[in-house]
């Protein structure tokens, strides 16, 4: 797997990146945000100024715009079908969805044009390798977008963003910002690997980073091809050879990933998912009694809370009794890795790494050729030209917690 992936990465690395692409602390004042805009403008002018073209460049949406000047704009189509005029090189991006900043960074190769993100996104940055790659987010504003529903519109408008990214469910916020003349693009959250691909490709077009997005998609396709190459072995598994998996989002609240990308991956690589009914299905929160009846053989803990495998092994969670659960008795509780961002959410750009990690944990014999340390190291080297140390790889994999 590693050799196959390395050949692909080497070939894709030859792609020429478009200008400005791929190459925290919390409250920031409006004046501070404007300073960040000026710094980013200077960076973009430096990167793009030598690449001015005399002929208009046709964008994927069919519109034309001259590249090389920070005043240039392009027309893009967002997830709602809305045609939006956006900067060719955004200098001041506000990102409402907590899971999207990691994608913006991964596609651009820098983050200093992000002027506002959510506290949850910032918390993810603090516990990730992205803190090393994008230290410029240390002073990003996290007060103006407190959550998806708590947004200080006046403060946000005063920061003069030239691009706002939000979910397609945030229609009221988008309408208000557009009425103020602020470009807003809307994304649809992924529910499976195909919609995740579509989201990344669309975001790559919005950010004018189509080459990096295409490179990412080639990697996604390679990992999918690898896993599908094992499909005969996976499909031949008897039910008793498919371990029962429970994947928490918030373990203390018994809130799990019951639908969408993660259960799909679990089934894809040879595991089983819990089937919820009634109120539990509506909230994605099974009762402890339902969990005991399901008796998970593998438990995954996300990075949205500080719960560790030891907490389950030692029954430290109030109101929960894990002493007779197979995953606990057999020492198969795992803290999900966290690299550029948390791997558990559906919309992390590192999802192929999560696919490989789940596969190696759920069916270690079928996927015995997966070397997660090598895969992680290759990902950061090929996409960000960043050489992880062995200690950093341990940090990503939570080696100490998962011992």
C-alpha positions in Angstrom: 0.0 0.0 0.0 2.7 2.4 0.9 4.7 1.9 -2.3 1.6 2.3 -4.4 0.6 5.5 -2.6 4.1 6.9 -2.8 4.2 6.4 -6.6 0.9 8.2 -6.9 2.1 11.1 -4.7 5.3 11.5 -6.6 3.4 11.7 -9.9 0.8 14.1 -8.6 3.4 16.4 -7.0 4.5 17.4 -10.4 1.2 19.3 -10.9 1.8 23.1 -10.9 -0.2 24.8 -8.1 -2.3 27.8 -8.9 -1.2 31.2 -7.4 -1.9 31.4 -3.7 -2.8 27.7 -3.3 -1.0 24.6 -2.0 2.4 26.0 -2.0 -6.6 30.9 18.2 -6.5 33.5 21.7 -9.3 34.3 20.6 -10.9 37.7 20.4 -9.3 39.8 17.7 -10.3 43.4 17.3 -11.6 44.8 14.0 -8.4 46.8 13.7 -6.4 43.6 14.2 -8.4 41.8 11.6 -7.8 44.6 9.1 -4.1 44.4 9.8 -4.3 40.6 9.0 -6.1 41.5 5.7 -3.3 43.9 4.8 -0.6 41.3 5.6 -2.4 38.6 3.6 -2.8 41.1 0.7 0.9 41.7 0.7 1.6 37.9 0.7 -0.8 37.3 -2.2 0.5 40.2 -4.2 4.0 38.8 -3.7 2.9 35.3 -4.8 0.7 36.4 -7.7 2.3 39.6 -8.8 4.9 37.8 -11.0 2.2 35.7 -12.6 0.0 38.3 -14.2 -1.5 37.2 -17.5 -2.5 39.4 -20.4 -5.3 37.0 -21.4 -8.3 36.4 -19.3 -8.4 33.0 -17.7 -11.6 30.9 -18.0 -12.8 29.5 -14.7 -14.5 26.2 -14.2 -17.8 28.0 -13.9 -17.3 29.3 -17.5 -16.7 32.9 -16.5 -13.5 34.8 -17.2 -11.3 36.9 -14.9 -7.8 38.1 -15.2 -5.5 36.5 -12.6 -2.6 38.1 -10.8 -4.4 41.1 -9.2 -5.9 40.9 -5.8 -8.8 43.0 -7.2 -9.8 40.2 -9.6 -13.0 38.3 -9.1 -14.4 35.0 -10.4 -17.8 33.5 -10.6 -18.4 30.2 -8.8 -21.4 28.1 -8.1 -22.0 26.9 -4.5 -23.9 23.9 -3.2 -27.3 25.6 -3.5 -26.7 26.3 -7.2 -26.2 30.0 -6.4 -23.7 31.8 -8.7 -21.5 33.9 -6.5 -18.8 36.5 -7.4 -15.8 35.8 -5.2 -12.2 37.2 -5.1 -9.7 35.4 -7.3 -7.5 35.4 -4.2 -9.5 35.8 -1.0 -7.7 37.9 1.6 -10.2 37.9 4.5 -12.2 34.6 4.9 -14.7 34.0 7.7 -15.5 30.3 8.1 -18.7 29.4 10.0 -18.6 25.5 9.9 -16.1 24.2 12.6 -14.8 21.4 10.3 -14.0 23.6 7.3 -10.9 25.6 8.3 -8.8 22.4 8.0 -10.0 22.1 4.4 -9.3 25.7 3.6 -5.8 25.4 5.0 -5.2 22.1 3.2 -6.3 23.5 -0.2 -4.5 26.8 0.1 -1.4 25.8 2.0 -1.7 28.7 4.4 -4.2 30.1 6.9 -3.4 33.7 7.5 -6.3 34.9 5.4 -8.8 33.3 7.8 -10.0 36.1 10.0 -12.8 34.3 11.9 -13.5 30.7 12.9 -15.5 29.0 15.6 -14.2 28.2 19.1 -14.6 24.5 18.2 -12.4 24.9 15.1 -9.9 26.7 17.2 -9.9 23.9 19.9 -9.3 21.4 17.1 -6.3 23.5 15.9 -4.9 23.6 19.4 -4.8 19.8 19.7 -3.6 19.1 16.2 -0.4 19.1 14.0 -2.0 22.1 12.2 -0.8 24.2 15.1 2.7 23.5 13.9 1.9 24.1 10.2 -0.4 27.1 10.6 0.8 29.1 13.7 -0.8 32.1 12.0 -4.2 31.0 13.5 -3.0 31.7 17.0 -4.7 35.1 17.0 -7.7 34.3 14.8 -11.0 35.7 16.0 -13.3 33.1 17.7 -15.8 35.5 19.3 -17.7 36.8 16.3 -18.7 33.3 15.2 -19.4 31.6 18.6 -21.3 28.8 16.9 -23.4 28.0 13.8 -26.3 29.8 15.3 -24.5 32.5 17.4 -23.0 35.0 15.0 -22.4 38.7 15.6 -23.4 40.0 12.2 -22.4 43.6 12.9 -18.9 42.6 14.1 -18.4 40.2 11.3 -19.4 42.9 8.7 -17.1 45.4 10.4 -14.2 42.9 9.8 -14.8 43.4 6.1 -14.5 39.8 5.0 -14.2 39.3 1.2 -15.5 35.7 1.5 -17.8 33.9 4.0 -18.2 30.2 4.0 -21.2 28.6 5.7 -23.4 25.5 5.5 -26.4 25.4 3.2 -28.6 25.3 6.3 -27.5 28.7 7.4 -29.8 30.5 5.0 -30.8 33.4 7.3 -27.2 34.3 8.1 -26.2 34.0 4.4 -29.1 36.3 3.3 -28.2 38.9 5.8 -24.5 39.0 4.9 -25.3 39.1 1.2 -27.6 42.0 1.8 -24.5 43.8 3.2 -22.6 43.1 0.0 -20.5 40.3 1.5 -19.8 37.3 -0.8 -21.2 34.1 0.8 -20.8 30.6 -0.5 -22.7 27.7 1.0 -21.5 24.1 1.3 -23.4 20.9 1.9 -22.1 18.7 4.7 -20.9 15.3 3.6 -22.9 12.1 4.3 -20.6 9.7 2.5 -17.3 9.6 0.7 -18.8 10.8 -2.6 -20.4 13.9 -1.1 -17.1 14.6 0.7 -15.3 14.5 -2.6 -17.9 16.9 -4.1 -17.5 19.2 -1.2 -13.7 19.4 -1.4 -13.8 19.8 -5.2 -16.3 22.7 -4.9 -14.3 24.3 -2.1 -11.2 24.0 -4.3 -13.0 25.9 -7.0 -14.3 28.5 -4.6 -10.7 29.1 -3.3 -9.2 29.0 -6.8 -7.2 26.0 -5.7 -8.4 23.4 -8.3 -5.0 21.8 -8.7 -4.6 21.0 -5.0 -8.2 19.7 -4.9 -7.6 17.5 -7.9 -4.4 16.1 -6.2 -6.5 15.4 -3.1 -9.1 13.6 -5.1 -6.5 11.4 -6.8 -5.4 10.4 -3.3 -9.0 9.7 -2.3 -9.5 7.5 -5.4 -6.3 5.6 -4.7 -7.3 4.7 -1.1 -10.8 3.8 -2.3 -9.3 1.5 -5.0 -7.1 -0.1 -2.4 -10.0 -0.8 0.0 -12.2 -2.0 -2.8 -9.4 -4.4 -3.9 -10.0 -6.2 -0.6 -13.8 -6.3 -1.1 -13.9 -10.1 -1.9 -12.3 -10.8 1.5 -14.5 -8.4 3.3 -17.7 -9.7 1.7 -16.7 -13.3 2.5 -16.7 -12.5 6.3 -19.3 -14.2 8.4 -21.3 -12.0 10.7 -19.4 -13.3 13.7 -16.1 -12.2 12.1 -17.4 -8.6 11.6 -16.7 -6.9 15.0 -19.4 -4.8 16.5 -18.2 -1.2 16.5 -19.4 1.8 18.5 -18.1 5.2 17.6 -18.6 8.0 20.0 -18.7 11.7 19.3 -19.2 12.6 23.0 -18.7 9.6 25.2 -19.9 11.2 28.5 -23.2 12.0 26.8 -23.3 8.6 25.0 -23.7 10.5 21.8 -22.4 8.4 18.8 -21.9 8.6 15.0 -25.0 6.6 14.1 -25.4 7.6 10.5 -23.3 9.0 7.6 -19.7 8.7 6.7 -18.3 6.9 9.8 -20.8 4.0 9.9 -20.4 3.7 6.1 -16.6 3.3 6.5 -17.1 0.7 9.3 -19.3 -1.4 7.1 -17.0 -0.9 4.1 -13.9 -2.3 5.9 -15.6 -5.2 7.6 -17.3 -4.1 10.8 -20.8 -3.8 12.1 -22.7 -0.8 13.4 -25.3 -0.5 16.2 -28.9 -0.1 15.0 -30.9 2.5 17.0 -34.6 2.8 17.2 -37.1 5.4 18.6 -35.7 8.2 20.7 -32.2 6.9 20.6 -32.2 7.0 16.8 -33.5 10.6 16.8 -30.8 11.8 19.1 -28.0 9.3 18.1 -27.7 8.7 21.8 -28.2 5.0 22.8 -28.9 4.3 26.5 -26.4 2.3 28.5 -28.8 -0.6 28.4 -28.8 -0.5 24.6 -25.1 -0.4 24.5 -24.8 -3.4 26.9 -27.2 -5.4 24.7 -25.2 -4.5 21.6 -22.0 -5.3 23.4 -19.5 -3.5 21.2 -16.2 -5.3 20.5 -14.4 -2.1 19.4 -15.1 1.4 20.8 -13.8 4.6 19.1 -13.5 7.8 21.1 -13.5 11.1 19.2 -11.3 14.2 20.0 -14.3 16.4 20.8 -13.9 15.5 24.5 -11.1 14.4 26.8 -12.4 10.8 27.5 -9.6 8.2 27.1 -9.6 4.4 26.8 -8.4 4.3 30.5 -11.6 6.1 31.5 -13.6 3.1 30.1 -11.2 0.5 31.3 -11.4 1.9 34.9 -15.2 2.8 34.8 -14.6 6.5 35.4 -17.6 7.8 33.5 -20.4 8.7 35.9 -23.6 6.7 35.3 -22.0 4.3 32.9 -20.8 0.7 33.6 -18.4 -0.7 31.0 -17.0 -3.6 33.1 -18.8 -6.3 31.1 -18.4 -4.8 27.6 -16.3 -6.9 25.3 -14.3 -4.0 24.0 -13.2 -3.1 27.5 -12.5 -6.7 28.6 -10.4 -7.2 25.5 -8.7 -3.9 25.7 -10.0 -2.6 22.3 -11.0 1.0 23.1 -9.2 3.5 20.9 -8.8 7.3 20.9 -9.3 8.3 17.2 -6.2 10.0 15.7 -6.0 13.7 15.2 -3.7 15.0 12.5 -4.3 18.2 10.6 -7.7 18.1 12.4 -9.9 15.6 14.2 -10.3 12.5 12.0 -13.8 11.5 13.4 -16.0 14.3 11.9 -17.5 13.5 8.5 -15.9 16.5 6.8 -12.2 16.3 7.7 -10.0 16.3 4.7 -7.9 13.5 6.1 -10.8 11.0 5.8 -8.8 8.5 3.7 -6.3 8.2 6.5 -9.3 7.5 8.8 -10.5 4.8 6.4 -7.1 3.1 6.5 -6.9 3.4 10.3 -10.4 1.9 10.8 -9.5 -0.9 8.4 -6.3 -1.7 10.2 -8.1 -1.8 13.6 -11.3 -3.6 12.5 -9.8 -6.2 10.1 -6.0 -6.3 10.9 -5.5 -9.5 8.9 -7.2 -8.4 5.7 -5.5 -5.0 5.9 -2.2 -6.2 7.2 -0.3 -4.3 4.6 -1.5 -0.9 5.9 1.4 1.0 7.6 -0.3 3.9 9.3 2.9 5.6 10.4 4.1 5.6 6.8 0.7 6.7 5.4 0.6 9.6 7.8 4.1 10.7 7.2 3.6 10.5 3.4 0.4 12.6 3.6 2.1 15.5 5.4 5.2 15.3 3.2 3.4 15.2 -0.1 0.7 17.7 0.5 2.4 20.2 2.8 6.1 19.4 2.4 6.3 18.9 6.1 8.4 16.1 7.6 6.8 14.6 10.7 9.1 13.4 13.4 8.4 10.0 15.0 7.2 11.8 18.1 4.7 13.8 16.0 3.4 10.6 14.4 2.9 9.2 17.9 1.0 12.4 18.8 -1.3 12.0 15.8 -2.0 8.3 16.5 -2.4 8.8 20.3 0.1 6.0 20.7 0.4 6.5 24.5 -3.4 6.6 25.0 -4.0 3.6 22.7 -1.2 1.4 24.1 
